[in-house]
Amino acid sequence: MNINIEILSDYLSQILSDDFQLSISETDKYSAPEDKSIIYGLVCLHEDLQYYKTRSELTIENLKKALFNSASVTITNQDNIIIDVNPLFLKKSGYNKDEVIGQSCDFFNSLEHDDTYHKNITDTINSGTVWRGELCNEKKNGEIYWVYTNIFPIKDHQGNIHEFWSIRTDITQKKKIELELVEKNKALNEALQMKDYLIKEMHHRIKNNLQFLSSMLSIKSRLSNESETELIQEIINRINSISSLHEILYQKAEHKKIELKEYLDKTFNTSHFNLNNTLKINGEKLMISIEMCSFIGIIINELITNSDKYAWKANPFGNKKISISYKEHENLLQVNYCDNGSGFVASDIKPGLGRTLISKLITRQLNGDYTEKHENGYSIAINIPKQKTPKLH
């Protein structure tokens, strides 16, 4: 056997470096069958490697052609120097090919990304890993454009990275929409902050004005005669009803609807009507419009005021009871009010301010109707269509 380990190692090195010159005919130079087999094996190995290398290079070349026709492409060497670009890249960037070949890819970078961002890209692709992400580039005319980029490390047959392929897709319009949304969200947040400020400021001013008005009326009532005092107290009660509604609205995030039971409890289960805690309010949780709730509050206020003035004249020190209930029935909100007063004859009823106000609010503002009973105390059943919007006059 004439082929020793040194000769065999030399042949293998030539194969790996693509410098192998032997052919099948070289086997005739060796007489030993073992040597002929080794030479034959080395030639076959070299031809197989050449075949797969050629196939690999052909595959890469075909892939390059396909990409060059469908996306913006730049190809750089290991030092990030551009060695090839396609027409789509030139069209997008505005450069000629001879202006970019030999340039670093940093040549196109805008100031949108910091050094840390670019270092992460370099470290990722140098490790042999594909990098994917958004890049902001600058055209020849200085215009900014955004691309979604895939950077592929391309390895040779020995497994070493020798090129980087950067495949870019234009996302400028998408980024423009995103930036517009950011600006709109910023403006909306500022508007909401201003709204909250205005609501707080408005609440503060309205609350102070209502309290001031109520205090002034209270002082006035102490300096007036009995009939004037009653009238002033009625006005104060109306102010309290409005103030209660405003206070609930301020505390809630919902400014279009209000929970009826909460409003009635807060407004009328108080001592300012001097009813010895006999007022009962019954009803399930129900959200209604602010306008409807406001009108119902005024109606209840007038009804309680009338009961307090007239229902117990015959027995002013008796156990005064008032009951308020409500429920939904089909498309109606039904509100029922009654007291345990002595009642009165319908023909004796005089159309005062309170009764006139109650009637107009129900029929005109709330588009509803009502039925009254005057025996064994006073009661009124009110039907309000829920689907209709209260009229604001």
C-alpha positions as a Markdown table, in Angstrom:
| # | Residue | x | y | z |
|---|---|---|---|---|
| 1 | Met | 0.0 | 0.0 | 0.0 |
| 2 | Asn | 1.6 | 3.3 | -1.2 |
| 3 | Ile | -1.0 | 5.7 | 0.1 |
| 4 | Asn | -0.2 | 6.5 | 3.7 |
| 5 | Ile | -2.1 | 8.8 | 6.2 |
| 6 | Glu | -0.1 | 11.9 | 5.2 |
| 7 | Ile | -1.1 | 11.5 | 1.5 |
| 8 | Leu | -4.7 | 10.7 | 2.4 |
| 9 | Ser | -5.0 | 13.9 | 4.7 |
| 10 | Asp | -3.5 | 16.0 | 1.8 |
| 11 | Tyr | -6.2 | 14.7 | -0.6 |
| 12 | Leu | -9.0 | 15.3 | 1.9 |
| 13 | Ser | -7.7 | 18.9 | 2.4 |
| 14 | Gln | -7.7 | 19.4 | -1.4 |
| 15 | Ile | -11.3 | 18.2 | -1.6 |
| 16 | Leu | -12.5 | 20.5 | 1.1 |
| 17 | Ser | -10.7 | 23.5 | -0.4 |
| 18 | Asp | -12.1 | 22.6 | -3.9 |
| 19 | Asp | -8.6 | 22.1 | -5.2 |
| 20 | Phe | -8.8 | 18.3 | -5.9 |
| 21 | Gln | -7.4 | 17.4 | -9.3 |
| 22 | Leu | -7.5 | 13.5 | -9.4 |
| 23 | Ser | -9.8 | 11.6 | -11.7 |
| 24 | Ile | -10.9 | 7.9 | -12.0 |
| 25 | Ser | -8.0 | 7.3 | -14.5 |
| 26 | Glu | -5.5 | 8.0 | -11.7 |
| 27 | Thr | -6.3 | 4.6 | -10.2 |
| 28 | Asp | -4.2 | 3.0 | -12.9 |
| 29 | Lys | -1.1 | 4.5 | -11.2 |
| 30 | Tyr | -1.6 | 2.3 | -8.2 |
| 31 | Ser | -1.1 | -1.5 | -8.2 |
| 32 | Ala | -2.4 | -2.3 | -4.8 |
| 33 | Pro | -6.2 | -2.9 | -4.7 |
| 34 | Glu | -6.5 | -1.0 | -1.4 |
| 35 | Asp | -4.9 | 2.1 | -3.1 |
| 36 | Lys | -7.2 | 1.9 | -6.1 |
| 37 | Ser | -10.2 | 1.7 | -3.8 |
| 38 | Ile | -9.1 | 4.8 | -1.8 |
| 39 | Ile | -8.5 | 6.8 | -5.0 |
| 40 | Tyr | -11.9 | 5.8 | -6.4 |
| 41 | Gly | -13.6 | 6.7 | -3.1 |
| 42 | Leu | -11.9 | 10.1 | -3.0 |
| 43 | Val | -12.9 | 10.9 | -6.6 |
| 44 | Cys | -16.5 | 9.9 | -5.9 |
| 45 | Leu | -16.6 | 12.0 | -2.7 |
| 46 | His | -15.2 | 15.0 | -4.6 |
| 47 | Glu | -17.8 | 14.6 | -7.4 |
| 48 | Asp | -20.7 | 14.3 | -4.9 |
| 49 | Leu | -19.6 | 17.4 | -3.0 |
| 50 | Gln | -19.3 | 19.3 | -6.3 |
| 51 | Tyr | -22.8 | 18.2 | -7.3 |
| 52 | Tyr | -24.4 | 19.3 | -4.0 |
| 53 | Lys | -22.5 | 22.5 | -4.0 |
| 54 | Thr | -23.6 | 23.3 | -7.5 |
| 55 | Arg | -27.2 | 22.4 | -6.6 |
| 56 | Ser | -27.0 | 24.5 | -3.5 |
| 57 | Glu | -25.6 | 27.5 | -5.4 |
| 58 | Leu | -28.3 | 27.0 | -8.1 |
| 59 | Thr | -31.0 | 26.9 | -5.4 |
| 60 | Ile | -29.7 | 30.1 | -3.8 |
| 61 | Glu | -29.4 | 31.8 | -7.2 |
| 62 | Asn | -33.0 | 30.9 | -8.1 |
| 63 | Leu | -34.2 | 32.1 | -4.7 |
| 64 | Lys | -32.3 | 35.4 | -5.2 |
| 65 | Lys | -34.0 | 35.9 | -8.6 |
| 66 | Ala | -37.4 | 35.3 | -7.1 |
| 67 | Leu | -36.8 | 37.7 | -4.2 |
| 68 | Phe | -35.4 | 40.3 | -6.6 |
| 69 | Asn | -38.7 | 40.4 | -8.4 |
| 70 | Ser | -41.0 | 40.6 | -5.4 |
| 71 | Ala | -39.4 | 42.7 | -2.6 |
| 72 | Ser | -36.8 | 45.3 | -1.9 |
| 73 | Val | -33.5 | 43.5 | -1.4 |
| 74 | Thr | -30.0 | 44.4 | -0.4 |
| 75 | Ile | -27.1 | 41.9 | -0.1 |
| 76 | Thr | -24.1 | 42.7 | 2.1 |
| 77 | Asn | -20.8 | 40.9 | 2.9 |
| 78 | Gln | -19.5 | 40.0 | 6.4 |
| 79 | Asp | -18.5 | 43.6 | 6.9 |
| 80 | Asn | -22.0 | 45.0 | 6.2 |
| 81 | Ile | -20.8 | 46.5 | 2.9 |
| 82 | Ile | -23.4 | 46.4 | 0.1 |
| 83 | Ile | -22.5 | 44.1 | -2.7 |
| 84 | Asp | -25.8 | 43.9 | -4.6 |
| 85 | Val | -29.3 | 45.5 | -4.6 |
| 86 | Asn | -32.3 | 45.0 | -6.8 |
| 87 | Pro | -34.3 | 47.5 | -8.8 |
| 88 | Leu | -37.2 | 47.7 | -6.3 |
| 89 | Phe | -34.7 | 48.9 | -3.6 |
| 90 | Leu | -33.3 | 51.5 | -6.0 |
| 91 | Lys | -36.8 | 52.7 | -6.9 |
| 92 | Lys | -37.8 | 53.0 | -3.2 |
| 93 | Ser | -34.6 | 54.7 | -2.0 |
| 94 | Gly | -34.1 | 57.0 | -5.0 |
| 95 | Tyr | -30.5 | 56.0 | -5.5 |
| 96 | Asn | -28.6 | 54.7 | -8.5 |
| 97 | Lys | -26.9 | 51.3 | -8.2 |
| 98 | Asp | -23.4 | 52.8 | -8.4 |
| 99 | Glu | -24.2 | 55.1 | -5.6 |
| 100 | Val | -24.9 | 52.3 | -3.1 |
| 101 | Ile | -22.6 | 49.5 | -4.1 |
| 102 | Gly | -19.7 | 49.6 | -1.6 |
| 103 | Gln | -21.6 | 51.6 | 0.9 |
| 104 | Ser | -22.4 | 50.4 | 4.4 |
| 105 | Cys | -26.0 | 49.7 | 5.2 |
| 106 | Asp | -25.8 | 52.5 | 7.8 |
| 107 | Phe | -25.8 | 54.8 | 4.8 |
| 108 | Phe | -29.6 | 54.6 | 4.7 |
| 109 | Asn | -30.4 | 54.7 | 8.4 |
| 110 | Ser | -32.4 | 57.6 | 9.8 |
| 111 | Leu | -32.0 | 58.9 | 13.3 |
| 112 | Glu | -35.2 | 57.1 | 14.4 |
| 113 | His | -33.3 | 54.2 | 16.1 |
| 114 | Asp | -30.5 | 54.4 | 18.7 |
| 115 | Asp | -27.2 | 52.6 | 18.8 |
| 116 | Thr | -28.6 | 49.9 | 21.1 |
| 117 | Tyr | -31.2 | 49.0 | 18.5 |
| 118 | His | -28.7 | 48.6 | 15.7 |
| 119 | Lys | -26.2 | 46.7 | 17.9 |
| 120 | Asn | -29.0 | 44.2 | 18.6 |
| 121 | Ile | -29.5 | 43.7 | 14.9 |
| 122 | Thr | -25.7 | 43.1 | 14.3 |
| 123 | Asp | -25.3 | 40.7 | 17.3 |
| 124 | Thr | -28.4 | 38.7 | 16.1 |
| 125 | Ile | -27.3 | 38.2 | 12.5 |
| 126 | Asn | -23.6 | 37.6 | 13.3 |
| 127 | Ser | -24.8 | 34.7 | 15.6 |
| 128 | Gly | -26.4 | 33.1 | 12.6 |
| 129 | Thr | -30.0 | 34.0 | 13.6 |
| 130 | Val | -32.5 | 35.7 | 11.4 |
| 131 | Trp | -33.5 | 39.2 | 12.6 |
| 132 | Arg | -37.0 | 40.5 | 12.0 |
| 133 | Gly | -38.3 | 43.9 | 12.8 |
| 134 | Glu | -39.1 | 47.5 | 11.7 |
| 135 | Leu | -36.6 | 49.9 | 10.3 |
| 136 | Cys | -36.8 | 53.5 | 9.5 |
| 137 | Asn | -34.7 | 54.4 | 6.4 |
| 138 | Glu | -34.0 | 57.7 | 4.6 |
| 139 | Lys | -34.4 | 58.2 | 0.9 |
| 140 | Lys | -31.9 | 60.1 | -1.2 |
| 141 | Asn | -34.1 | 63.2 | -1.1 |
| 142 | Gly | -34.2 | 63.0 | 2.7 |
| 143 | Glu | -37.7 | 61.6 | 3.0 |
| 144 | Ile | -38.3 | 59.0 | 5.7 |
| 145 | Tyr | -39.9 | 55.6 | 5.0 |
| 146 | Trp | -40.5 | 52.5 | 7.1 |
| 147 | Val | -39.9 | 48.9 | 6.1 |
| 148 | Tyr | -40.5 | 45.6 | 7.8 |
| 149 | Thr | -37.2 | 43.8 | 7.4 |
| 150 | Asn | -36.0 | 40.2 | 7.5 |
| 151 | Ile | -32.2 | 39.8 | 7.5 |
| 152 | Phe | -31.0 | 36.3 | 6.7 |
| 153 | Pro | -27.4 | 35.2 | 7.3 |
| 154 | Ile | -26.3 | 33.1 | 4.3 |
| 155 | Lys | -23.7 | 30.4 | 5.0 |
| 156 | Asp | -21.2 | 28.8 | 2.6 |
| 157 | His | -20.7 | 25.0 | 2.2 |
| 158 | Gln | -18.4 | 25.1 | 5.2 |
| 159 | Gly | -21.0 | 26.6 | 7.4 |
| 160 | Asn | -19.4 | 30.1 | 7.6 |
| 161 | Ile | -21.5 | 33.3 | 7.1 |
| 162 | His | -20.4 | 35.0 | 3.9 |
| 163 | Glu | -23.5 | 37.2 | 3.1 |
| 164 | Phe | -26.5 | 38.8 | 4.6 |
| 165 | Trp | -29.7 | 39.2 | 2.7 |
| 166 | Ser | -32.0 | 42.0 | 3.8 |
| 167 | Ile | -35.6 | 41.6 | 2.5 |
| 168 | Arg | -37.7 | 44.7 | 3.0 |
| 169 | Thr | -41.5 | 45.3 | 2.8 |
| 170 | Asp | -42.8 | 48.9 | 2.8 |
| 171 | Ile | -45.0 | 49.7 | 5.8 |
| 172 | Thr | -44.9 | 53.5 | 5.7 |
| 173 | Gln | -48.6 | 53.8 | 5.3 |
| 174 | Lys | -49.2 | 51.4 | 8.3 |
| 175 | Lys | -46.8 | 53.4 | 10.4 |
| 176 | Lys | -48.5 | 56.7 | 9.4 |
| 177 | Ile | -51.8 | 55.3 | 10.5 |
| 178 | Glu | -50.3 | 54.1 | 13.8 |
| 179 | Leu | -48.7 | 57.5 | 14.4 |
| 180 | Glu | -52.1 | 59.2 | 13.6 |
| 181 | Leu | -53.8 | 57.0 | 16.1 |
| 182 | Val | -51.2 | 57.8 | 18.7 |
| 183 | Glu | -51.7 | 61.5 | 18.2 |
| 184 | Lys | -55.5 | 61.1 | 18.3 |
| 185 | Asn | -55.3 | 59.0 | 21.5 |
| 186 | Lys | -53.0 | 61.7 | 23.0 |
| 187 | Ala | -55.5 | 64.4 | 22.0 |
| 188 | Leu | -58.4 | 62.3 | 23.4 |
| 189 | Asn | -56.6 | 61.7 | 26.7 |
| 190 | Glu | -56.0 | 65.5 | 27.0 |
| 191 | Ala | -59.6 | 66.1 | 26.2 |
| 192 | Leu | -60.7 | 63.6 | 28.8 |
| 193 | Gln | -58.4 | 65.2 | 31.4 |
| 194 | Met | -59.9 | 68.6 | 30.5 |
| 195 | Lys | -63.4 | 67.2 | 30.7 |
| 196 | Asp | -62.7 | 65.8 | 34.2 |
| 197 | Tyr | -61.3 | 69.1 | 35.3 |
| 198 | Leu | -64.3 | 71.0 | 33.9 |
| 199 | Ile | -66.7 | 68.5 | 35.6 |
| 200 | Lys | -64.9 | 69.0 | 38.9 |
| 201 | Glu | -64.9 | 72.8 | 38.5 |
| 202 | Met | -68.5 | 72.8 | 37.4 |
| 203 | His | -69.5 | 70.6 | 40.3 |
| 204 | His | -67.7 | 72.8 | 42.8 |
| 205 | Arg | -69.4 | 76.0 | 41.4 |
| 206 | Ile | -72.9 | 74.5 | 41.2 |
| 207 | Lys | -72.7 | 73.0 | 44.6 |
| 208 | Asn | -71.5 | 76.2 | 46.2 |
| 209 | Asn | -74.2 | 78.2 | 44.3 |
| 210 | Leu | -77.0 | 75.8 | 45.4 |
| 211 | Gln | -75.8 | 75.8 | 49.0 |
| 212 | Phe | -75.5 | 79.6 | 48.9 |
| 213 | Leu | -79.1 | 79.9 | 47.5 |
| 214 | Ser | -80.5 | 77.5 | 50.0 |
| 215 | Ser | -78.8 | 79.3 | 52.9 |
| 216 | Met | -80.1 | 82.7 | 51.7 |
| 217 | Leu | -83.6 | 81.3 | 51.4 |
| 218 | Ser | -83.4 | 79.7 | 54.9 |
| 219 | Ile | -82.4 | 83.1 | 56.3 |
| 220 | Lys | -85.2 | 84.7 | 54.4 |
| 221 | Ser | -87.7 | 82.2 | 55.8 |
| 222 | Arg | -86.8 | 83.1 | 59.4 |
| 223 | Leu | -87.6 | 86.7 | 58.7 |
| 224 | Ser | -90.9 | 86.0 | 56.8 |
| 225 | Asn | -94.5 | 85.3 | 57.9 |
| 226 | Glu | -95.9 | 81.8 | 57.9 |
| 227 | Ser | -97.2 | 81.7 | 54.4 |
| 228 | Glu | -94.0 | 83.0 | 52.9 |
| 229 | Thr | -92.0 | 80.6 | 55.0 |
| 230 | Glu | -93.9 | 77.6 | 53.5 |
| 231 | Leu | -93.3 | 78.9 | 50.0 |
| 232 | Ile | -89.6 | 79.4 | 50.6 |
| 233 | Gln | -89.3 | 75.9 | 52.1 |
| 234 | Glu | -90.9 | 74.4 | 49.0 |
| 235 | Ile | -88.3 | 76.2 | 46.9 |
| 236 | Ile | -85.5 | 74.9 | 49.2 |
| 237 | Asn | -86.8 | 71.4 | 48.8 |
| 238 | Arg | -86.8 | 71.7 | 45.0 |
| 239 | Ile | -83.2 | 73.0 | 45.2 |
| 240 | Asn | -82.2 | 70.0 | 47.4 |
| 241 | Ser | -83.8 | 67.6 | 44.8 |
| 242 | Ile | -81.6 | 69.2 | 42.0 |
| 243 | Ser | -78.5 | 69.2 | 44.2 |
| 244 | Ser | -79.0 | 65.5 | 45.1 |
| 245 | Leu | -79.2 | 64.5 | 41.4 |
| 246 | His | -76.1 | 66.6 | 40.6 |
| 247 | Glu | -74.1 | 65.0 | 43.5 |
| 248 | Ile | -74.9 | 61.5 | 42.3 |
| 249 | Leu | -73.9 | 62.3 | 38.7 |
| 250 | Tyr | -70.6 | 63.8 | 39.8 |
| 251 | Gln | -69.7 | 60.6 | 41.7 |
| 252 | Lys | -70.5 | 58.3 | 38.8 |
| 253 | Ala | -68.6 | 57.6 | 35.6 |
| 254 | Glu | -71.9 | 57.2 | 33.8 |
| 255 | His | -73.3 | 60.7 | 32.9 |
| 256 | Lys | -76.2 | 59.6 | 30.7 |
| 257 | Lys | -78.2 | 57.4 | 33.1 |
| 258 | Ile | -78.8 | 57.2 | 36.8 |
| 259 | Glu | -80.0 | 54.5 | 39.2 |
| 260 | Leu | -83.5 | 55.6 | 40.3 |
| 261 | Lys | -83.6 | 53.9 | 43.7 |
| 262 | Glu | -80.2 | 55.4 | 44.7 |
| 263 | Tyr | -81.4 | 58.9 | 43.7 |
| 264 | Leu | -84.8 | 58.6 | 45.5 |
| 265 | Asp | -83.1 | 57.3 | 48.7 |
| 266 | Lys | -80.5 | 60.0 | 48.7 |
| 267 | Thr | -83.0 | 62.8 | 47.9 |
| 268 | Phe | -86.0 | 61.9 | 50.0 |
| 269 | Asn | -85.0 | 59.6 | 52.8 |
| 270 | Thr | -83.8 | 62.6 | 54.8 |
| 271 | Ser | -85.2 | 64.6 | 57.6 |
| 272 | His | -85.7 | 67.9 | 55.7 |
| 273 | Phe | -89.4 | 67.0 | 55.2 |
| 274 | Asn | -90.0 | 66.4 | 58.9 |
| 275 | Leu | -91.9 | 63.2 | 58.3 |
| 276 | Asn | -90.7 | 61.3 | 61.4 |
| 277 | Asn | -88.8 | 58.7 | 59.2 |
| 278 | Thr | -92.1 | 57.2 | 57.8 |
| 279 | Leu | -91.1 | 57.5 | 54.1 |
| 280 | Lys | -90.7 | 54.1 | 52.4 |
| 281 | Ile | -89.3 | 53.7 | 48.9 |
| 282 | Asn | -89.6 | 50.3 | 47.2 |
| 283 | Gly | -88.2 | 49.3 | 43.8 |
| 284 | Glu | -85.6 | 47.2 | 42.0 |
| 285 | Lys | -82.4 | 48.6 | 40.6 |
| 286 | Leu | -83.3 | 50.5 | 37.5 |
| 287 | Met | -81.2 | 52.8 | 35.2 |
| 288 | Ile | -83.1 | 55.6 | 33.6 |
| 289 | Ser | -82.2 | 58.8 | 31.7 |
| 290 | Ile | -81.0 | 61.8 | 33.7 |
| 291 | Glu | -83.9 | 63.9 | 32.2 |
| 292 | Met | -86.5 | 61.4 | 33.3 |
| 293 | Cys | -85.0 | 61.1 | 36.7 |
| 294 | Ser | -84.9 | 64.8 | 37.2 |
| 295 | Phe | -88.6 | 65.2 | 36.3 |
| 296 | Ile | -89.6 | 62.3 | 38.6 |
| 297 | Gly | -87.6 | 63.9 | 41.4 |
| 298 | Ile | -89.5 | 67.2 | 41.0 |
| 299 | Ile | -92.8 | 65.4 | 40.9 |
| 300 | Ile | -92.1 | 63.4 | 44.1 |
| 301 | Asn | -90.9 | 66.5 | 45.7 |
| 302 | Glu | -94.2 | 68.3 | 45.0 |
| 303 | Leu | -96.2 | 65.3 | 46.1 |
| 304 | Ile | -94.4 | 65.1 | 49.4 |
| 305 | Thr | -94.7 | 68.8 | 49.9 |
| 306 | Asn | -98.5 | 68.7 | 49.3 |
| 307 | Ser | -98.9 | 65.7 | 51.6 |
| 308 | Asp | -97.0 | 67.5 | 54.3 |
| 309 | Lys | -99.2 | 70.6 | 53.9 |
| 310 | Tyr | -102.6 | 69.0 | 53.6 |
| 311 | Ala | -102.8 | 65.3 | 54.3 |
| 312 | Trp | -102.6 | 65.4 | 58.1 |
| 313 | Lys | -104.4 | 68.7 | 58.9 |
| 314 | Ala | -107.0 | 66.8 | 60.9 |
| 315 | Asn | -104.4 | 65.0 | 62.9 |
| 316 | Pro | -101.0 | 66.8 | 62.7 |
| 317 | Phe | -99.4 | 64.7 | 65.5 |
| 318 | Gly | -100.4 | 61.3 | 64.1 |
| 319 | Asn | -98.1 | 58.7 | 62.5 |
| 320 | Lys | -97.4 | 60.1 | 59.1 |
| 321 | Lys | -96.7 | 57.5 | 56.4 |
| 322 | Ile | -95.7 | 58.0 | 52.8 |
| 323 | Ser | -95.0 | 55.2 | 50.4 |
| 324 | Ile | -93.2 | 55.4 | 47.0 |
| 325 | Ser | -92.8 | 52.4 | 44.7 |
| 326 | Tyr | -92.0 | 51.9 | 41.1 |
| 327 | Lys | -91.6 | 49.0 | 38.6 |
| 328 | Glu | -91.2 | 48.4 | 34.9 |
| 329 | His | -94.2 | 46.9 | 33.1 |
| 330 | Glu | -93.7 | 46.2 | 29.4 |
| 331 | Asn | -92.6 | 49.6 | 27.9 |
| 332 | Leu | -93.9 | 51.6 | 30.9 |
| 333 | Leu | -92.3 | 52.9 | 34.1 |
| 334 | Gln | -95.0 | 52.8 | 36.7 |
| 335 | Val | -94.5 | 55.1 | 39.7 |
| 336 | Asn | -97.0 | 54.9 | 42.6 |
| 337 | Tyr | -97.2 | 57.4 | 45.5 |
| 338 | Cys | -99.6 | 57.3 | 48.5 |
| 339 | Asp | -99.9 | 58.8 | 52.0 |
| 340 | Asn | -102.1 | 57.8 | 55.0 |
| 341 | Gly | -103.7 | 61.2 | 55.4 |
| 342 | Ser | -107.3 | 61.9 | 55.8 |
| 343 | Gly | -107.9 | 62.3 | 52.1 |
| 344 | Phe | -110.2 | 64.9 | 50.7 |
| 345 | Val | -113.1 | 65.5 | 48.3 |
| 346 | Ala | -111.9 | 65.9 | 44.7 |
| 347 | Ser | -114.2 | 68.9 | 44.1 |
| 348 | Asp | -112.5 | 70.7 | 46.9 |
| 349 | Ile | -109.1 | 70.5 | 45.3 |
| 350 | Lys | -107.7 | 73.8 | 44.1 |
| 351 | Pro | -105.3 | 73.9 | 41.2 |
| 352 | Gly | -102.3 | 75.4 | 43.0 |
| 353 | Leu | -98.7 | 75.7 | 41.7 |
| 354 | Gly | -97.6 | 72.3 | 42.9 |
| 355 | Arg | -100.5 | 70.4 | 41.3 |
| 356 | Thr | -100.2 | 72.3 | 38.1 |
| 357 | Leu | -96.5 | 71.5 | 38.0 |
| 358 | Ile | -97.1 | 67.8 | 38.6 |
| 359 | Ser | -99.7 | 67.6 | 35.9 |
| 360 | Lys | -97.6 | 69.3 | 33.2 |
| 361 | Leu | -94.4 | 67.4 | 34.0 |
| 362 | Ile | -96.3 | 64.0 | 33.7 |
| 363 | Thr | -98.3 | 64.8 | 30.6 |
| 364 | Arg | -96.1 | 67.2 | 28.7 |
| 365 | Gln | -92.6 | 66.5 | 29.7 |
| 366 | Leu | -92.8 | 62.8 | 30.2 |
| 367 | Asn | -95.5 | 62.0 | 27.7 |
| 368 | Gly | -97.3 | 60.0 | 30.4 |
| 369 | Asp | -100.6 | 59.8 | 32.2 |
| 370 | Tyr | -101.8 | 59.5 | 35.8 |
| 371 | Thr | -104.7 | 58.4 | 38.0 |
| 372 | Glu | -105.5 | 60.0 | 41.4 |
| 373 | Lys | -107.5 | 58.6 | 44.3 |
| 374 | His | -108.5 | 60.8 | 47.3 |
| 375 | Glu | -110.2 | 58.4 | 49.7 |
| 376 | Asn | -108.4 | 56.9 | 52.7 |
| 377 | Gly | -105.4 | 59.1 | 52.0 |
| 378 | Tyr | -104.1 | 60.4 | 48.7 |
| 379 | Ser | -102.6 | 58.2 | 46.0 |
| 380 | Ile | -101.4 | 58.7 | 42.4 |
| 381 | Ala | -100.4 | 56.1 | 39.8 |
| 382 | Ile | -98.2 | 57.5 | 37.1 |
| 383 | Asn | -97.4 | 55.7 | 33.8 |
| 384 | Ile | -94.4 | 56.9 | 31.9 |
| 385 | Pro | -93.4 | 55.5 | 28.4 |
| 386 | Lys | -89.8 | 54.5 | 28.7 |
| 387 | Gln | -89.0 | 54.5 | 24.9 |
| 388 | Lys | -89.9 | 58.2 | 24.5 |
| 389 | Thr | -87.4 | 60.9 | 25.1 |
| 390 | Pro | -88.5 | 63.5 | 27.7 |
| 391 | Lys | -89.2 | 66.9 | 26.2 |
| 392 | Leu | -86.9 | 69.7 | 27.4 |
| 393 | His | -88.7 | 73.0 | 27.4 |
